[in-house]
Amino acid sequence: MVLLHGWPGDRTDYDALAPLLEGFADVVVPDLRGFGESDKHAADAEEIYSGPGQARGVIALMDELGIRDAVLAGYDVGSFVAQTVAAMRPDLVRALVVSPPLPGAGARVLELDPVKEFWYTSFHNLNLAGELVDGRPEAVRAYLQHFWCHWSGPEYVVDERRIDHLTEMYSPPGAFVASVMWYRSSGNPVTAYAQETTPTPSERLAVPTTILWQENDPIFPVSWSDRLDDFFSDYTFERLSTVGHFTPLEATDRFVSAIRERTRVTEARS
C-alpha cells in the first residue's frame, strides 16, 4: 500500500490508519515533495511540484523500493497524484482508493458557491501569500486551523496537537511556500476544471478504483460525482455521510475497509 496525504497535511495524516493495515500489507507513507520533512526545492518547481512531477516522484520511490502491483490510496493532493501515477504507470498499480479531487466538475466550478470556496487556490498563486504567511508561526497556525476546521465534517473535532504538529512543519522559512508550489506549478485548479474535456472511452482510467466521496466536503460537493462514468471504466462509489474533506482522519475505519475490499476484489480477479 502507498498512502498519499493532502494539503494542508503531511504523512502523519495516516498515523491512525496505517497501523490498521499491519499484517495485511506492507505500507509506505511518504511526505510528498514540498511537504513535511521532504526536501524543499527552490528551482525546477514545475518539474518537481506539479501533478506529473509529484507522480514521477512517487514512481521513482516505488521503483527504488521495488514496489509493484500496489494499491495507492489518497485524498486531496494525494488523490490527484495517485490517479496520475495510475495513468502514467498502470503496471505499478493494482488498484486505487481515493477521495476528491476527482474529474467531472467542469464549468460548474465557476458557479457562485464553488468560487466562494476555491478562493485559496488563487491566493496561493500570489507572492502575497508567502509575504503574509511564510515563516510566521502564528499566521501559519491560524491559516492551517481555518482549513482544518472549515473543511472537516460536523462530527469531527480537530485535534489541537495535530495543528501544533503541522504548524511546526509549515512554519520554517520557505516551508509554507513550498507547500503551495503544488498550486503554482500545476496551475489554478479552477482553471483546470473549467477547461476540462471528456476523454474518449479508450482514454478513461482503467485501473480498478474505489471512490469515497465525502458528503460534507465544502470544496468538492457530492453532486459533482455524476460524471464519473466519463472518466473511469472500472470503479465503485460510496457516499460518506457526515464526513468532511479529511477522509483518512474522519472516516478511518471506512477508508481501511475500502482498501481491504478493493485489494481482495483485485486479487480474486487475478
Backbone bond lengths (Angstrom), bond angles and torsions (degrees), N, CA, C in turn:
res aa  C-N    CA-C-N  psi(-1)  N-CA   C-N-CA  omega(-1)  CA-C   N-CA-C  phi
1 M - - - 1.453 - - 1.522 109.15 -
2 V 1.320 115.77 135.93 1.461 121.48 172.25 1.525 106.33 -119.51
3 L 1.329 116.68 117.88 1.462 122.90 -175.12 1.521 109.18 -108.01
4 L 1.341 116.20 125.21 1.459 121.57 -172.54 1.526 110.02 -118.22
5 H 1.328 115.36 128.52 1.460 122.58 -172.47 1.523 111.75 -85.81
6 G 1.331 115.62 -179.09 1.453 121.74 -179.42 1.513 112.58 -119.37
7 W 1.340 114.64 -174.46 1.470 122.43 171.74 1.520 107.21 -105.60
8 P 1.333 120.38 137.19 1.463 127.71 -2.26 1.524 110.63 -94.67
9 G 1.314 116.18 96.59 1.451 120.61 -179.19 1.510 111.00 -147.47
10 D 1.319 116.26 -159.65 1.457 123.82 173.16 1.515 107.00 -162.77
11 R 1.324 116.86 -166.81 1.466 119.66 -174.04 1.529 112.65 -61.40
12 T 1.343 117.95 -21.26 1.457 119.77 -179.97 1.534 112.29 -71.23
13 D 1.330 117.73 -4.57 1.466 120.08 171.03 1.530 110.60 -54.79
14 Y 1.338 116.63 -24.37 1.468 121.45 -174.86 1.525 113.03 -107.80
15 D 1.327 117.62 16.40 1.462 119.62 -177.83 1.526 112.78 -60.73
16 A 1.321 117.97 -35.48 1.463 120.39 179.15 1.517 111.80 -84.23
17 L 1.320 116.63 -27.11 1.465 120.45 -173.86 1.522 112.88 -85.40
18 A 1.328 117.72 -45.87 1.467 120.99 -173.31 1.528 113.55 -54.75
19 P 1.354 119.60 -42.76 1.474 118.60 179.66 1.525 113.61 -61.32
20 L 1.331 117.89 -23.79 1.462 121.05 179.98 1.520 112.23 -73.49
21 L 1.333 117.17 -9.64 1.466 121.47 177.62 1.525 112.30 -102.21
22 E 1.329 116.78 -0.79 1.460 119.98 178.39 1.527 110.03 -60.99
23 G 1.326 115.47 135.11 1.456 120.58 -177.97 1.508 112.91 85.72
24 F 1.336 116.98 -13.42 1.463 120.76 178.52 1.522 110.74 -100.54
25 A 1.321 116.27 -35.32 1.458 120.90 -179.22 1.511 109.59 -162.65
26 D 1.328 115.94 161.08 1.463 120.66 168.37 1.518 107.66 -76.32
27 V 1.329 116.01 136.01 1.460 120.91 -173.32 1.528 109.54 -121.24
28 V 1.332 115.31 129.17 1.459 122.35 175.63 1.521 107.42 -117.59
29 V 1.342 116.02 127.11 1.471 120.94 -177.96 1.528 107.73 -129.86
30 P 1.328 117.61 92.25 1.465 119.66 -177.98 1.520 112.81 -89.46
31 D 1.320 116.01 159.71 1.457 121.56 161.62 1.520 107.18 -80.47
32 L 1.330 117.82 124.42 1.447 120.02 172.54 1.522 109.82 -64.40
33 R 1.314 116.51 156.58 1.455 120.89 -176.70 1.525 110.97 -61.70
34 G 1.327 114.95 131.76 1.456 121.11 -177.43 1.512 113.48 93.51
35 F 1.323 117.78 -2.84 1.465 122.04 -176.57 1.524 110.26 -123.44
36 G 1.342 114.97 158.91 1.459 120.40 172.98 1.516 112.45 54.48
37 E 1.322 115.59 -128.55 1.462 121.15 -178.00 1.520 112.66 -100.22
38 S 1.332 116.80 15.63 1.457 119.82 177.89 1.522 110.30 -69.41
39 D 1.335 115.38 164.97 1.455 119.82 174.14 1.518 109.51 -63.80
40 K 1.315 116.36 146.43 1.465 122.58 175.16 1.523 107.70 -110.53
41 H 1.322 116.02 116.36 1.460 121.36 -173.27 1.528 109.86 -102.97
42 A 1.312 116.70 128.16 1.455 120.54 -179.89 1.521 111.68 -84.35
43 A 1.331 117.18 -26.79 1.460 121.23 -177.00 1.527 110.25 -109.93
44 D 1.343 115.18 168.29 1.467 121.86 176.53 1.521 112.08 55.12
45 A 1.345 116.42 42.62 1.460 120.50 -174.69 1.512 112.04 -60.21
46 E 1.329 117.45 -45.10 1.465 119.52 -177.45 1.517 111.20 -63.59
47 E 1.316 116.03 -40.06 1.456 120.93 -179.95 1.526 111.57 -64.53
48 I 1.332 116.91 -36.68 1.463 121.22 -171.35 1.521 112.82 -94.10
49 Y 1.326 117.28 -44.40 1.460 120.58 -167.72 1.526 114.83 -97.97
50 S 1.320 118.43 -16.68 1.461 120.31 -179.02 1.521 110.63 -65.97
51 G 1.343 116.10 169.93 1.461 119.34 177.95 1.517 112.81 -54.01
52 P 1.340 119.15 -53.80 1.468 119.50 176.65 1.525 112.67 -61.74
53 G 1.353 117.22 -36.28 1.455 119.84 178.81 1.516 112.16 -64.51
54 Q 1.337 116.74 -44.87 1.465 120.44 176.37 1.531 110.53 -61.88
55 A 1.329 116.19 -40.47 1.465 119.82 179.71 1.527 110.74 -63.58
56 R 1.328 116.38 -41.79 1.460 118.91 178.29 1.524 110.88 -62.79
57 G 1.349 117.12 -34.65 1.455 119.94 176.69 1.520 111.94 -64.15
58 V 1.337 117.00 -42.64 1.466 120.82 178.04 1.523 110.34 -66.58
59 I 1.327 117.00 -40.71 1.466 120.83 178.04 1.528 110.11 -61.45
60 A 1.334 116.67 -43.37 1.465 119.97 179.20 1.528 111.00 -62.01
61 L 1.331 116.53 -40.24 1.459 120.51 177.31 1.522 110.59 -63.18
62 M 1.333 117.11 -45.24 1.462 120.49 179.45 1.522 111.24 -63.03
63 D 1.327 116.47 -41.40 1.464 119.70 177.85 1.523 111.05 -63.29
64 E 1.342 116.11 -42.66 1.469 119.95 -178.81 1.525 111.34 -63.84
65 L 1.328 116.47 -37.28 1.464 120.80 -179.01 1.531 112.51 -87.41
66 G 1.317 117.55 -2.20 1.460 121.16 -179.30 1.517 113.54 69.84
67 I 1.335 116.90 30.91 1.465 121.32 -177.40 1.516 109.77 -85.81
68 R 1.311 116.42 126.30 1.462 123.38 174.85 1.522 108.66 -134.71
69 D 1.309 116.08 160.15 1.469 121.18 173.87 1.524 110.87 55.24
70 A 1.320 116.66 45.46 1.462 121.75 -173.83 1.523 111.23 -96.09
71 V 1.317 115.19 154.45 1.460 121.60 166.26 1.527 107.08 -93.64
72 L 1.314 116.66 122.91 1.458 122.07 175.92 1.521 108.82 -102.00
73 A 1.317 116.39 132.60 1.460 120.91 179.67 1.519 108.61 -130.34
74 G 1.341 115.85 144.02 1.447 118.19 179.73 1.511 112.73 -173.15
75 Y 1.320 114.30 166.41 1.462 121.93 174.53 1.524 106.98 -139.26
76 D 1.336 116.51 161.90 1.459 121.79 179.06 1.535 109.02 54.26
77 V 1.328 118.95 -133.11 1.463 120.96 -179.93 1.524 110.28 -53.30
78 G 1.334 116.67 -40.73 1.458 120.89 -178.88 1.510 113.36 -61.39
79 S 1.330 117.18 -33.97 1.460 120.66 176.68 1.523 110.60 -66.30
80 F 1.317 115.84 -47.74 1.460 119.48 179.94 1.526 110.52 -60.28
81 V 1.330 117.23 -43.38 1.455 120.80 -179.25 1.531 110.38 -65.03
82 A 1.340 117.40 -42.83 1.463 120.52 179.39 1.526 110.77 -60.23
83 Q 1.330 116.87 -44.41 1.464 120.39 178.41 1.524 111.31 -62.95
84 T 1.324 116.44 -37.85 1.461 120.41 -179.51 1.519 110.91 -69.28
85 V 1.335 117.29 -41.30 1.469 120.51 175.47 1.526 110.22 -58.49
86 A 1.338 116.89 -44.73 1.463 120.77 -178.69 1.520 111.55 -63.50
87 A 1.336 116.70 -35.79 1.461 120.17 178.52 1.525 111.38 -72.61
88 M 1.339 116.89 -37.90 1.462 121.34 -176.63 1.525 112.38 -79.09
89 R 1.342 116.26 -39.57 1.465 121.11 -175.42 1.526 110.36 -136.43
90 P 1.323 118.03 69.23 1.470 119.53 -179.68 1.526 113.32 -61.23
91 D 1.330 116.90 -18.88 1.460 119.69 178.58 1.520 112.39 -67.87
92 L 1.340 116.95 -19.83 1.460 120.61 -179.40 1.520 112.68 -89.50
93 V 1.337 117.23 -16.20 1.463 121.22 -165.65 1.518 110.83 -117.09
94 R 1.320 115.26 117.24 1.459 120.70 174.76 1.515 111.37 -75.01
95 A 1.344 116.01 -41.69 1.463 120.36 -175.94 1.523 109.04 -164.26
96 L 1.330 114.98 165.29 1.453 122.98 175.92 1.522 110.05 -120.94
97 V 1.327 116.11 146.28 1.467 123.18 167.23 1.527 105.37 -130.76
98 V 1.323 116.67 110.80 1.464 119.61 -170.82 1.521 111.63 -139.33
99 S 1.325 113.81 154.02 1.456 124.03 167.80 1.529 107.66 -115.09
100 P 1.344 118.06 169.42 1.455 119.84 -179.65 1.530 111.97 -52.40
101 P 1.370 113.48 150.64 1.453 128.22 17.72 1.523 113.16 -81.11
102 L 1.335 113.89 145.29 1.445 123.25 175.96 1.522 107.73 -138.24
103 P 1.310 117.78 153.64 1.460 119.49 -178.64 1.524 111.69 -69.27
104 G 1.330 115.11 159.91 1.459 119.77 174.28 1.507 115.70 124.31
105 A 1.331 117.67 -11.87 1.463 118.91 -179.06 1.522 111.27 -66.71
106 G 1.322 116.02 -42.53 1.452 120.28 -179.55 1.521 112.46 59.05
107 A 1.325 115.55 -144.65 1.469 121.00 -176.34 1.517 112.80 -67.97
108 R 1.327 117.62 -10.56 1.471 119.40 178.28 1.521 112.06 -62.35
109 V 1.332 116.60 -20.20 1.461 119.67 178.31 1.534 111.63 -64.49
110 L 1.321 116.79 -16.45 1.468 121.09 -179.81 1.518 112.91 -90.67
111 E 1.320 117.35 -0.70 1.465 119.74 176.73 1.525 109.75 -71.16
112 L 1.327 116.73 163.49 1.461 121.30 -168.92 1.523 112.96 -59.18
113 D 1.333 118.45 -49.61 1.466 119.87 -176.55 1.532 112.49 -61.14
114 P 1.347 119.70 -47.61 1.468 118.17 176.49 1.525 113.28 -61.72
115 V 1.320 117.09 -39.07 1.466 119.72 179.81 1.519 110.35 -59.51
116 K 1.333 117.33 -38.76 1.459 121.00 178.50 1.527 111.55 -62.54
117 E 1.323 116.76 -32.51 1.464 120.55 -176.77 1.529 112.78 -86.01
118 F 1.325 117.23 -32.92 1.460 120.71 -172.42 1.531 113.16 -89.78
119 W 1.326 117.51 16.01 1.464 120.45 179.67 1.523 112.21 -56.13
120 Y 1.329 116.18 -34.85 1.466 120.69 -173.40 1.519 111.91 -64.78
121 T 1.350 117.91 -28.06 1.467 119.43 -179.27 1.526 110.86 -67.19
122 S 1.325 116.51 -35.13 1.471 120.12 175.25 1.528 110.48 -73.10
123 F 1.330 116.11 -40.60 1.468 120.66 178.82 1.519 110.67 -59.29
124 H 1.340 117.01 -41.04 1.457 120.28 -178.41 1.520 112.52 -65.30
125 N 1.311 116.95 -20.63 1.459 120.29 178.99 1.521 113.08 -85.63
126 L 1.327 116.96 -1.57 1.458 121.43 178.51 1.531 110.88 -97.46
127 N 1.325 117.22 142.39 1.463 119.94 172.66 1.525 110.90 -60.53
128 L 1.323 116.16 -25.48 1.464 121.26 179.33 1.525 111.52 -57.48
129 A 1.321 117.64 -33.56 1.470 120.58 -179.66 1.521 110.53 -58.28
130 G 1.331 116.07 -46.12 1.448 119.49 178.36 1.511 112.47 -67.79
131 E 1.329 116.68 -38.77 1.454 120.59 -178.34 1.532 111.55 -64.50
132 L 1.321 117.14 -34.19 1.463 120.52 -177.88 1.528 112.87 -85.80
133 V 1.332 117.81 -30.07 1.464 120.44 -168.90 1.523 113.24 -115.57
134 D 1.324 117.69 -43.29 1.460 120.48 -169.57 1.531 111.90 -60.28
135 G 1.350 114.82 133.01 1.462 120.97 176.57 1.515 115.06 73.55
136 R 1.334 118.11 9.62 1.464 122.88 -178.78 1.534 108.41 -118.31
137 P 1.319 119.28 94.55 1.466 121.38 -172.96 1.524 114.33 -52.98
138 E 1.332 118.43 -41.06 1.464 119.39 -179.26 1.524 111.04 -65.83
139 A 1.333 116.97 -40.70 1.458 120.58 177.91 1.521 110.84 -68.02
140 V 1.329 116.67 -40.73 1.462 120.87 177.95 1.525 110.28 -59.90
141 R 1.321 116.51 -47.44 1.461 119.83 -178.47 1.528 111.09 -62.28
142 A 1.313 118.18 -45.83 1.462 120.86 -179.71 1.527 110.87 -62.14
143 Y 1.332 116.14 -40.42 1.469 120.80 -178.60 1.526 110.68 -66.56
144 L 1.326 117.15 -48.79 1.462 120.67 -179.62 1.521 111.11 -64.67
145 Q 1.310 117.19 -42.00 1.459 120.07 -177.87 1.531 110.99 -63.27
146 H 1.328 116.51 -35.58 1.464 119.13 177.36 1.524 110.15 -56.39
147 F 1.319 117.62 -48.81 1.458 119.96 -175.35 1.527 111.89 -71.47
148 W 1.318 117.34 -39.85 1.457 118.87 179.66 1.530 111.55 -65.31
149 C 1.298 117.57 -32.96 1.470 120.18 178.07 1.525 111.57 -81.52
150 H 1.320 116.95 -42.97 1.466 120.49 -175.88 1.522 112.21 -72.36
151 W 1.329 118.13 -36.38 1.465 120.92 -176.41 1.521 113.51 -86.09
152 S 1.295 119.18 -16.88 1.468 120.59 -176.81 1.523 110.62 -81.08
153 G 1.344 115.81 161.74 1.457 121.55 -176.41 1.514 113.01 -76.94
154 P 1.332 116.75 170.93 1.470 121.22 -173.48 1.518 113.99 -67.37
155 E 1.328 118.14 -20.43 1.461 120.57 -177.64 1.532 112.86 -101.17
156 Y 1.322 117.05 1.92 1.459 120.19 -176.80 1.526 110.04 -98.35
157 V 1.312 116.02 130.36 1.460 122.06 177.02 1.524 107.88 -106.34
158 V 1.318 116.41 118.40 1.457 120.62 -178.40 1.529 109.63 -69.24
159 D 1.318 115.75 126.74 1.460 122.18 179.49 1.536 108.82 -75.97
160 E 1.310 116.53 121.82 1.459 120.45 -179.12 1.531 111.76 -61.50
161 R 1.335 116.19 -28.93 1.458 118.61 177.44 1.521 110.82 -66.35
162 R 1.318 116.17 -30.57 1.463 119.68 176.74 1.526 110.25 -67.45
163 I 1.330 116.10 -43.75 1.457 119.59 177.60 1.532 110.53 -63.71
164 D 1.341 116.64 -37.86 1.467 120.22 176.54 1.530 110.39 -58.76
165 H 1.330 115.71 -46.86 1.468 119.91 -179.01 1.521 111.24 -62.76
166 L 1.323 117.12 -49.04 1.464 119.83 -177.77 1.520 111.72 -65.84
167 T 1.320 116.90 -34.02 1.464 119.80 175.27 1.522 110.02 -61.39
168 E 1.322 116.76 -42.33 1.462 120.57 178.00 1.526 111.12 -62.34
169 M 1.345 117.01 -39.61 1.458 120.90 -178.65 1.527 112.30 -72.30
170 Y 1.328 117.62 -35.86 1.456 122.09 -173.34 1.531 113.73 -93.58
171 S 1.331 118.32 -6.48 1.462 120.99 -172.44 1.526 116.00 -87.88
172 P 1.335 121.25 -28.94 1.465 118.19 -179.59 1.528 111.02 -56.16
173 P 1.315 117.92 144.83 1.462 119.89 179.56 1.524 111.68 -50.61
174 G 1.311 116.09 127.61 1.458 122.15 -179.85 1.510 114.80 93.86
175 A 1.338 117.90 -17.94 1.464 120.21 -174.47 1.523 112.16 -70.74
176 F 1.328 117.25 -43.30 1.458 119.61 179.24 1.525 110.50 -64.29
177 V 1.326 116.90 -45.45 1.467 119.99 179.31 1.522 110.24 -61.91
178 A 1.326 118.15 -39.00 1.463 120.14 177.91 1.522 110.84 -60.44
179 S 1.333 117.30 -38.90 1.467 119.95 -178.51 1.519 112.07 -67.75
180 V 1.337 117.96 -33.25 1.465 119.72 -178.69 1.519 112.04 -90.33
181 M 1.345 118.30 0.06 1.457 119.89 173.08 1.513 111.40 -62.78
182 W 1.333 117.04 -22.27 1.461 120.86 172.85 1.527 109.73 -54.48
183 Y 1.318 116.53 -46.04 1.466 121.14 -178.45 1.521 111.38 -73.79
184 R 1.312 117.18 -35.63 1.461 120.18 -177.35 1.522 111.50 -73.95
185 S 1.316 118.01 -36.26 1.460 120.26 -176.15 1.522 112.21 -87.27
186 S 1.333 117.44 -25.14 1.465 120.66 -179.33 1.522 111.86 -88.80
187 G 1.322 117.30 -14.53 1.452 120.49 -173.64 1.515 109.48 88.70
188 N 1.301 116.37 156.94 1.460 121.13 -178.16 1.528 110.14 -62.19
189 P 1.346 118.98 122.88 1.466 120.49 179.63 1.527 113.61 -56.30
190 V 1.336 117.05 -30.62 1.463 119.66 178.26 1.522 109.84 -60.81
191 T 1.319 116.92 -45.19 1.459 121.10 178.47 1.523 110.95 -63.48
192 A 1.341 116.12 -41.87 1.462 119.95 -179.74 1.523 111.40 -61.89
193 Y 1.337 117.14 -44.57 1.455 119.93 177.41 1.527 111.23 -62.59
194 A 1.322 116.54 -45.41 1.459 120.35 -176.48 1.523 111.62 -62.72
195 Q 1.332 117.10 -28.25 1.459 121.44 -179.05 1.532 112.27 -98.37
196 E 1.313 117.06 9.80 1.457 122.30 -176.26 1.526 111.18 -61.99
197 T 1.320 116.07 138.01 1.458 121.52 175.66 1.521 109.28 -118.34
198 T 1.319 116.82 155.36 1.459 122.10 -179.16 1.519 109.83 -85.35
199 P 1.339 117.59 125.21 1.468 118.97 179.87 1.528 111.87 -71.94
200 T 1.299 116.08 159.77 1.455 120.01 172.06 1.522 108.78 -71.26
201 P 1.324 118.95 161.49 1.474 120.01 179.44 1.525 113.26 -52.99
202 S 1.315 117.52 -37.07 1.466 119.81 -178.46 1.521 112.05 -73.16
203 E 1.329 116.98 -17.81 1.466 121.10 -179.09 1.521 112.86 -91.85
204 R 1.314 118.32 -7.61 1.455 120.32 179.91 1.530 110.19 -64.05
205 L 1.328 116.03 149.58 1.457 120.09 178.70 1.518 109.56 -67.27
206 A 1.326 116.37 121.57 1.460 121.09 -173.87 1.520 113.25 -95.85
207 V 1.324 118.16 -13.22 1.463 120.75 179.89 1.531 109.05 -62.59
208 P 1.336 119.18 129.77 1.473 120.60 178.84 1.524 110.89 -55.30
209 T 1.331 115.36 130.54 1.462 120.72 -170.29 1.516 111.29 -134.33
210 T 1.321 115.79 133.57 1.460 121.81 169.17 1.524 107.73 -104.89
211 I 1.331 115.60 126.70 1.457 121.49 -178.50 1.521 108.89 -111.08
212 L 1.317 115.76 120.88 1.462 122.68 176.60 1.525 106.95 -108.43
213 W 1.324 116.21 107.63 1.468 119.32 -175.37 1.517 109.45 -106.98
214 Q 1.335 115.55 121.52 1.459 121.66 -174.26 1.534 110.23 -77.16
215 E 1.306 115.43 133.24 1.464 121.33 -177.78 1.522 112.36 -71.05
216 N 1.324 117.88 -26.93 1.459 121.66 -174.46 1.524 112.84 -116.13
217 D 1.321 116.55 33.95 1.455 121.25 175.64 1.528 108.07 -88.69
218 P 1.344 118.67 112.26 1.465 120.11 -174.03 1.519 114.05 -70.50
219 I 1.325 118.18 -20.64 1.465 118.33 -178.50 1.526 113.00 -97.08
220 F 1.323 118.20 -16.31 1.457 120.77 178.52 1.529 109.70 -130.58
221 P 1.329 118.15 79.37 1.462 120.81 -177.52 1.524 111.36 -60.29
222 V 1.319 115.44 143.01 1.456 120.41 -175.43 1.530 111.92 -64.42
223 S 1.313 117.88 -18.57 1.466 120.44 176.90 1.525 111.61 -63.47
224 W 1.328 117.63 -21.14 1.463 121.02 178.35 1.528 112.57 -75.73
225 S 1.312 117.46 -1.57 1.466 119.98 178.88 1.526 112.72 -81.24
226 D 1.328 117.85 0.77 1.465 120.86 -172.32 1.526 114.01 -74.03
227 R 1.334 118.08 -8.24 1.465 119.46 -177.43 1.533 112.21 -117.18
228 L 1.311 117.45 19.61 1.458 119.59 -178.59 1.527 112.25 -60.71
229 D 1.325 117.14 -32.63 1.466 120.26 178.95 1.526 112.07 -59.29
230 D 1.325 116.82 -25.66 1.462 120.24 -179.08 1.516 112.52 -75.50
231 F 1.342 117.34 -16.32 1.460 120.13 -172.24 1.531 113.95 -121.49
232 F 1.333 118.20 -19.51 1.467 121.97 -177.95 1.533 108.81 -126.02
233 S 1.319 115.44 134.41 1.467 118.93 -179.89 1.523 112.84 -96.81
234 D 1.334 117.85 -13.06 1.471 120.89 -177.65 1.526 107.99 -148.83
235 Y 1.323 116.74 94.36 1.457 118.79 -176.96 1.522 111.25 -148.18
236 T 1.334 114.83 157.31 1.459 122.17 168.31 1.521 107.35 -119.48
237 F 1.320 115.58 153.84 1.460 121.20 -173.48 1.515 109.78 -129.36
238 E 1.326 115.56 134.84 1.460 120.21 174.46 1.527 109.12 -135.82
239 R 1.311 115.03 132.21 1.455 121.29 177.31 1.524 108.29 -94.09
240 L 1.331 116.36 127.52 1.456 121.70 -176.65 1.526 109.82 -101.12
241 S 1.304 116.30 106.18 1.461 120.50 -178.20 1.526 110.28 -72.23
242 T 1.318 115.85 145.83 1.472 127.08 178.27 1.530 113.73 65.26
243 V 1.318 118.21 0.18 1.462 121.69 -175.83 1.527 109.81 -93.97
244 G 1.343 115.64 136.44 1.445 121.62 176.21 1.513 111.88 -95.92
245 H 1.297 116.13 -153.39 1.464 122.92 -168.52 1.524 113.88 -66.36
246 F 1.333 118.14 -31.84 1.463 121.81 -167.14 1.532 111.09 -92.70
247 T 1.304 116.17 69.67 1.469 122.17 -170.14 1.525 114.50 -53.48
248 P 1.342 120.82 -48.33 1.468 119.01 -177.31 1.518 113.75 -61.97
249 L 1.331 117.67 -26.91 1.457 121.13 -179.60 1.526 111.93 -92.94
250 E 1.317 117.17 -35.40 1.460 120.44 -176.38 1.521 113.07 -87.06
251 A 1.317 117.75 -26.60 1.470 122.16 -178.50 1.528 108.60 -132.89
252 T 1.330 115.33 51.68 1.463 120.79 -173.05 1.518 112.14 -57.10
253 D 1.324 117.85 -49.65 1.466 120.79 -176.63 1.525 111.04 -63.88
254 R 1.331 116.81 -40.36 1.459 119.38 -179.82 1.519 111.59 -68.13
255 F 1.324 115.91 -35.81 1.460 120.32 178.22 1.527 109.90 -64.83
256 V 1.323 116.28 -44.65 1.470 120.68 177.62 1.524 110.49 -61.87
257 S 1.327 117.25 -45.07 1.471 120.45 179.93 1.524 110.97 -60.03
258 A 1.333 116.57 -40.33 1.461 120.11 179.95 1.523 111.02 -64.78
259 I 1.318 117.11 -39.52 1.467 120.71 177.30 1.531 110.09 -63.44
260 R 1.315 116.33 -46.11 1.465 119.80 179.94 1.533 111.23 -63.90
261 E 1.321 116.58 -45.23 1.460 120.71 -178.96 1.519 111.32 -63.07
262 R 1.316 116.66 -45.18 1.447 120.04 -179.75 1.517 111.02 -63.94
263 T 1.329 117.83 -39.05 1.462 121.49 178.21 1.521 110.68 -62.57
264 R 1.334 116.76 -45.42 1.466 120.31 -179.26 1.533 111.58 -62.85
265 V 1.324 116.05 -41.54 1.469 119.96 -179.04 1.515 111.30 -63.47
266 T 1.318 116.30 -44.76 1.458 118.96 -178.78 1.534 111.17 -70.46
267 E 1.331 117.61 -32.58 1.460 120.04 175.75 1.523 110.90 -65.42
268 A 1.323 116.21 -41.07 1.472 120.69 179.07 1.522 111.18 -64.05
269 R 1.327 116.77 -37.73 1.464 120.25 179.23 1.513 111.87 -65.86
270 S 1.347 115.43 -36.62 1.469 119.15 -176.55 1.525 111.73 -82.20
